[in-house]
Amino acid sequence: MMLNIYQHKKVFITGHTGFKGSWLTAFFDHLGVKTQGYSLAPETIPNHYDLLNKNDAGSFANILDKEKLNAAVSAAQPAIIFHLAAQALVRPSYIDPVNTYETNVMGTLNVLEAARKCKSVKAVVLITTDKVYENREWQKPYAETDRLGGYDMYSSSKACCEILINSYRNSFFNIAAYGQSHEVLIASVRAGNVIGGGDWSVDRLLPDIAIAAAQNKKVQIRNPLSVRPWQHVLDCLYGYLLVGARLLNGENNFAESWNFSPYSSEAKNVQEVASIAKMSWSDIDISFGQAPDNFHEAGLLILDNSKAVHKLGWNPVWNTTKAIEKTVEWYKNFYQDNKVLTGSNIAEYLKLAQS
């Protein structure tokens, strides 16, 4: 299997204390692969990173601190870097656009420079978002070749990251020159509305629903008709790992951008997601309304996953309904029984993915 290539490889993860970063760390741990992390300390209590009780090697530092980042990468001597560190929320990007751009754009620049300076690095997988596309609110799923855009500050910052990544690919990690003037392959991966247990960030639909249920409170959900490609965190992470494996294997035709999402027929609006969640946890009590502020959020956003399906051999293992059920189950077990289902979720997922 392609993931065997990670055995005995050193892996560096930025943003390892965040939602996706901590799940990725746990994924590698399940595979028996040691990782080195670089991230700010967890921002919430509780948080998924601390709940995992991982004694991983890692640094708590800012992605904007070039000296510390370069030193950490140099000390780790990784074969591959997964860059997940980001300011990843839309509404906070309106409140502090400068921090959003610094963290996302300059942070990505710092990671690319660190990779360029470290001779052990052979591959870099950079995580952006489904929101990098110019959203025209249409039914047609966005493919990797569609025009970049970004209405809000978060989305536009990530679109800038995509331009930066492509520029580095052309300027320093040119695919045609691979194996001659350089030995590094880089790819960007785009996924959005990723769900799963252990996310306590603000303005997250299922965490907000679960927290309210645990407190026997009613939760008001905004924008009930907004449609998104909801997917379980393990589905997109598995895609990231497959891309990284191809890069480590020296397959330069995989050094490009990739969408990871459910099939477009699986897209559901917020109200449908909430209804499925309620079927999994009867304590959930929901009311619907519109956002109380003037912050813009896309009403319809669907990705085309056909490139990942046909070229990479990736497929969503859990459909959207199953992803919602697994997410609610995680929170229900945590709040009612103090159980963390991350490890069992990964084991179950991999068994299905590799069958």
C-alpha positions as CSV (number, residue, x, y, z in Angstrom):
1,M,0.0,0.0,0.0
2,M,1.2,3.5,-0.8
3,L,1.3,4.6,2.9
4,N,4.1,2.1,3.6
5,I,6.4,4.7,2.1
6,Y,6.2,6.7,5.3
7,Q,7.8,4.0,7.3
8,H,11.2,5.1,8.6
9,K,10.6,8.6,7.1
10,K,10.7,11.7,9.2
11,V,7.6,13.8,9.0
12,F,7.2,17.5,10.0
13,I,3.7,18.9,10.7
14,T,3.0,22.6,11.2
15,G,-0.3,23.3,13.0
16,H,0.0,19.9,14.8
17,T,-2.0,21.2,17.8
18,G,-5.0,22.2,15.7
19,F,-8.0,20.2,14.7
20,K,-6.8,18.6,11.5
21,G,-3.2,18.7,12.6
22,S,-3.8,16.7,15.8
23,W,-5.9,14.1,13.8
24,L,-3.0,13.9,11.3
25,T,-0.5,13.4,14.1
26,A,-2.8,10.6,15.5
27,F,-3.1,9.1,12.0
28,F,0.7,8.9,11.7
29,D,0.9,7.5,15.2
30,H,-1.5,4.7,14.2
31,L,0.8,3.9,11.2
32,G,3.8,3.8,13.5
33,V,5.4,6.9,12.0
34,K,7.0,9.5,14.3
35,T,6.3,13.1,13.7
36,Q,7.8,16.4,14.6
37,G,5.3,19.2,15.2
38,Y,5.5,23.0,15.1
39,S,2.5,25.1,16.2
40,L,1.1,27.6,18.6
41,A,-0.1,26.0,21.9
42,P,-3.7,24.8,21.7
43,E,-6.2,27.7,21.9
44,T,-9.2,26.0,23.5
45,I,-10.0,24.0,26.6
46,P,-10.7,21.2,26.0
47,N,-8.7,20.6,22.9
48,H,-8.1,17.5,20.8
49,Y,-4.3,17.7,21.0
50,D,-4.2,17.4,24.8
51,L,-6.9,14.7,24.8
52,L,-4.7,12.5,22.7
53,N,-1.9,12.5,25.4
54,K,0.7,12.3,22.7
55,N,4.3,12.6,23.8
56,D,5.3,13.7,20.4
57,A,8.4,15.8,19.7
58,G,7.3,19.3,18.9
59,S,7.7,23.0,19.3
60,F,5.2,25.6,20.5
61,A,6.2,28.6,18.3
62,N,4.7,31.0,15.8
63,I,4.9,30.2,12.1
64,L,5.9,33.8,11.5
65,D,9.1,33.3,13.5
66,K,11.4,32.4,10.7
67,E,14.5,31.7,12.8
68,K,12.6,29.2,15.1
69,L,10.9,27.6,12.2
70,N,14.1,27.2,10.2
71,A,15.9,25.8,13.3
72,A,13.0,23.3,14.0
73,V,13.0,22.0,10.4
74,S,16.8,21.8,10.3
75,A,16.9,19.9,13.6
76,A,14.1,17.5,12.4
77,Q,15.7,16.8,9.0
78,P,12.3,15.6,7.6
79,A,11.7,14.0,4.3
80,I,8.2,15.6,4.1
81,I,6.4,18.6,5.5
82,F,2.7,18.9,5.9
83,H,1.8,22.6,6.4
84,L,-1.5,23.0,8.2
85,A,-0.7,26.0,10.5
86,A,-3.2,28.8,9.6
87,Q,-5.8,31.3,10.8
88,A,-8.6,29.1,9.4
89,L,-11.8,30.9,10.3
90,V,-13.9,33.3,8.2
91,R,-15.4,35.6,10.8
92,P,-12.2,36.3,12.7
93,S,-10.6,37.2,9.4
94,Y,-12.9,40.2,9.2
95,I,-12.0,41.2,12.7
96,D,-8.2,40.9,12.2
97,P,-7.4,40.7,8.5
98,V,-3.8,41.6,9.0
99,N,-3.1,38.6,11.3
100,T,-5.0,36.4,8.9
101,Y,-2.9,37.5,5.9
102,E,0.4,37.4,7.9
103,T,-0.3,33.9,9.3
104,N,-1.6,32.4,6.1
105,V,0.4,34.0,3.4
106,M,3.7,34.8,5.2
107,G,3.4,31.6,7.2
108,T,3.2,29.6,3.9
109,L,6.2,31.6,2.5
110,N,8.2,30.8,5.6
111,V,7.5,27.1,5.3
112,L,8.4,27.0,1.6
113,E,11.7,28.8,2.4
114,A,12.4,26.5,5.3
115,A,11.9,23.5,2.9
116,R,14.1,25.1,0.3
117,K,16.9,25.5,2.8
118,C,16.7,22.0,4.3
119,K,18.4,19.4,2.1
120,S,16.5,16.4,3.6
121,V,13.1,17.7,2.5
122,K,11.8,15.9,-0.6
123,A,8.1,16.8,-0.5
124,V,5.8,19.4,0.9
125,V,2.0,19.2,1.1
126,L,0.4,22.5,1.7
127,I,-3.2,22.7,3.0
128,T,-5.4,25.5,1.7
129,T,-9.2,25.3,1.5
130,D,-12.2,24.8,-0.8
131,K,-12.8,28.6,-0.5
132,V,-9.9,29.5,-2.8
133,Y,-12.2,29.5,-5.8
134,E,-14.0,32.6,-7.1
135,N,-17.4,31.6,-5.8
136,R,-20.2,32.2,-8.3
137,E,-22.9,30.5,-6.2
138,W,-23.6,28.0,-8.9
139,Q,-24.4,24.3,-8.9
140,K,-21.4,23.3,-11.0
141,P,-18.7,21.8,-8.8
142,Y,-15.4,23.7,-8.8
143,A,-12.4,21.9,-10.4
144,E,-8.7,22.5,-9.7
145,T,-8.5,24.5,-13.0
146,D,-11.2,26.9,-12.1
147,R,-10.4,30.6,-11.4
148,L,-9.1,31.5,-7.9
149,G,-10.9,34.2,-6.0
150,G,-11.9,34.7,-2.4
151,Y,-14.7,37.1,-1.3
152,D,-13.7,37.3,2.4
153,M,-10.3,37.9,4.0
154,Y,-9.8,34.3,5.0
155,S,-10.7,32.9,1.5
156,S,-8.6,35.5,-0.4
157,S,-5.6,34.9,1.9
158,K,-5.7,31.2,1.0
159,A,-6.1,32.0,-2.7
160,C,-3.0,34.1,-2.3
161,C,-1.3,31.0,-0.8
162,E,-2.2,29.0,-3.9
163,I,-0.6,31.7,-6.2
164,L,2.5,31.7,-3.9
165,I,2.8,27.9,-4.0
166,N,2.5,27.8,-7.8
167,S,5.2,30.5,-8.0
168,Y,7.5,28.5,-5.8
169,R,6.8,25.4,-8.0
170,N,7.7,27.4,-11.1
171,S,10.7,29.3,-9.6
172,F,12.4,26.9,-7.3
173,F,10.8,23.4,-7.5
174,N,10.1,23.3,-11.2
175,I,8.6,20.0,-12.2
176,A,10.6,19.8,-15.4
177,A,13.9,20.3,-13.5
178,Y,13.0,17.7,-10.9
179,G,16.0,15.3,-10.3
180,Q,18.4,17.8,-12.0
181,S,18.5,21.1,-10.3
182,H,16.4,20.1,-7.3
183,E,14.8,17.1,-5.5
184,V,11.6,18.7,-4.0
185,L,8.0,18.2,-5.1
186,I,5.2,20.4,-3.7
187,A,1.4,20.1,-3.9
188,S,-1.5,22.0,-2.5
189,V,-4.6,20.3,-1.2
190,R,-8.1,21.9,-1.0
191,A,-10.8,20.7,1.3
192,G,-13.5,22.4,3.3
193,N,-16.2,21.9,5.9
194,V,-14.2,19.1,7.5
195,I,-16.0,17.6,10.4
196,G,-15.0,15.1,13.1
197,G,-14.6,14.9,16.9
198,G,-12.3,17.2,18.8
199,D,-12.9,20.5,17.1
200,W,-13.8,23.3,19.5
201,S,-13.1,26.3,17.2
202,V,-15.7,29.1,17.2
203,D,-18.5,29.1,14.6
204,R,-18.3,25.4,13.9
205,L,-21.7,23.8,13.3
206,L,-21.5,20.4,14.8
207,P,-19.3,21.4,17.8
208,D,-21.8,24.2,18.6
209,I,-24.6,21.6,18.4
210,A,-22.8,19.1,20.6
211,I,-21.8,21.6,23.3
212,A,-25.3,22.8,23.6
213,A,-26.7,19.2,23.8
214,A,-24.2,18.4,26.6
215,Q,-25.4,21.4,28.5
216,N,-29.1,20.7,27.8
217,K,-29.4,24.0,25.9
218,K,-31.0,25.0,22.6
219,V,-28.6,26.2,20.0
220,Q,-29.5,28.7,17.3
221,I,-28.0,27.8,13.9
222,R,-27.4,30.5,11.3
223,N,-27.8,30.3,7.5
224,P,-29.8,27.0,7.4
225,L,-29.9,26.8,3.6
226,S,-26.1,27.2,3.0
227,V,-24.8,24.2,1.1
228,R,-21.4,22.7,1.8
229,P,-19.4,19.6,0.9
230,W,-19.3,18.2,4.4
231,Q,-16.7,15.4,4.9
232,H,-15.0,13.6,7.8
233,V,-11.5,14.7,8.7
234,L,-10.2,11.2,8.0
235,D,-11.3,11.3,4.4
236,C,-9.4,14.5,3.5
237,L,-6.4,13.4,5.6
238,Y,-6.2,10.1,3.8
239,G,-6.1,12.1,0.6
240,Y,-3.3,14.3,1.9
241,L,-1.3,11.2,2.8
242,L,-1.8,9.7,-0.6
243,V,-0.6,12.9,-2.3
244,G,2.4,13.0,0.0
245,A,3.2,9.4,-0.7
246,R,3.3,10.0,-4.4
247,L,5.6,13.0,-4.0
248,L,7.9,11.0,-1.8
249,N,7.9,8.3,-4.4
250,G,9.3,10.9,-6.9
251,E,6.2,11.1,-9.1
252,N,6.4,14.6,-10.3
253,N,3.1,14.5,-12.1
254,F,1.4,14.6,-8.7
255,A,3.0,17.9,-7.8
256,E,-0.1,20.0,-8.4
257,S,-3.3,21.1,-6.7
258,W,-5.9,18.6,-5.5
259,N,-9.6,18.8,-4.4
260,F,-10.8,16.5,-1.7
261,S,-14.5,16.4,-1.1
262,P,-17.6,14.2,-1.1
263,Y,-19.3,13.5,-4.4
264,S,-21.4,16.6,-5.4
265,S,-24.6,14.6,-5.0
266,E,-23.7,14.3,-1.3
267,A,-23.7,18.0,-0.6
268,K,-26.2,19.0,2.1
269,N,-27.4,22.3,3.6
270,V,-26.9,23.3,7.2
271,Q,-30.5,22.3,8.2
272,E,-30.1,18.8,6.7
273,V,-26.8,18.3,8.6
274,A,-28.5,19.4,11.9
275,S,-31.4,17.0,11.3
276,I,-29.0,14.1,10.8
277,A,-27.1,15.1,14.0
278,K,-30.3,15.1,16.0
279,M,-31.1,11.6,14.9
280,S,-27.8,10.5,16.4
281,W,-28.3,12.4,19.7
282,S,-31.8,13.0,21.0
283,D,-30.6,15.7,23.4
284,I,-29.9,18.0,20.5
285,D,-32.3,21.0,20.4
286,I,-32.0,23.4,17.5
287,S,-33.6,26.6,16.2
288,F,-32.7,28.2,12.9
289,G,-32.0,31.9,11.9
290,Q,-29.8,34.1,9.9
291,A,-26.4,35.4,10.8
292,P,-26.7,38.3,13.3
293,D,-23.9,40.3,11.6
294,N,-23.0,41.5,8.1
295,F,-20.1,39.1,7.5
296,H,-20.4,37.4,4.1
297,E,-20.3,33.6,3.9
298,A,-20.9,31.6,0.7
299,G,-24.4,30.2,0.2
300,L,-23.4,27.4,-2.2
301,L,-19.9,25.8,-2.5
302,I,-19.3,22.4,-4.1
303,L,-16.0,20.8,-5.2
304,D,-15.3,18.5,-8.1
305,N,-13.3,15.5,-6.7
306,S,-12.9,13.6,-10.0
307,K,-9.2,14.3,-10.4
308,A,-8.4,12.8,-7.0
309,V,-10.8,9.8,-7.7
310,H,-9.4,9.0,-11.1
311,K,-5.8,10.0,-10.9
312,L,-4.9,9.4,-7.3
313,G,-7.2,6.5,-6.6
314,W,-8.8,8.3,-3.6
315,N,-12.5,7.8,-2.7
316,P,-14.5,9.1,0.2
317,V,-14.9,6.1,2.6
318,W,-17.6,7.7,4.8
319,N,-20.5,9.4,3.0
320,T,-21.8,12.7,4.4
321,T,-24.4,11.1,6.6
322,K,-21.9,8.6,8.0
323,A,-19.4,11.5,8.6
324,I,-22.0,13.4,10.6
325,E,-23.0,10.4,12.6
326,K,-19.4,9.6,13.4
327,T,-18.8,13.2,14.5
328,V,-21.8,13.3,16.7
329,E,-20.9,9.9,18.2
330,W,-17.4,11.2,19.0
331,Y,-18.8,14.2,20.9
332,K,-21.5,12.2,22.6
333,N,-19.0,9.7,24.0
334,F,-16.7,12.5,25.1
335,Y,-19.4,14.5,27.0
336,Q,-21.3,11.5,28.4
337,D,-18.5,9.0,29.1
338,N,-15.3,11.0,28.8
339,K,-14.2,8.7,26.0
340,V,-12.0,9.8,23.1
341,L,-12.8,7.8,20.0
342,T,-10.1,9.1,17.8
343,G,-8.0,5.9,17.8
344,S,-10.9,3.6,17.1
345,N,-12.2,5.9,14.4
346,I,-8.8,5.7,12.6
347,A,-8.6,2.0,12.9
348,E,-12.1,1.5,11.6
349,Y,-11.5,4.0,8.8
350,L,-8.3,2.4,7.6
351,K,-9.8,-1.1,7.6
352,L,-12.5,0.2,5.2
353,A,-10.1,2.3,3.1
354,Q,-7.8,-0.6,2.5
355,S,-10.4,-3.3,1.9
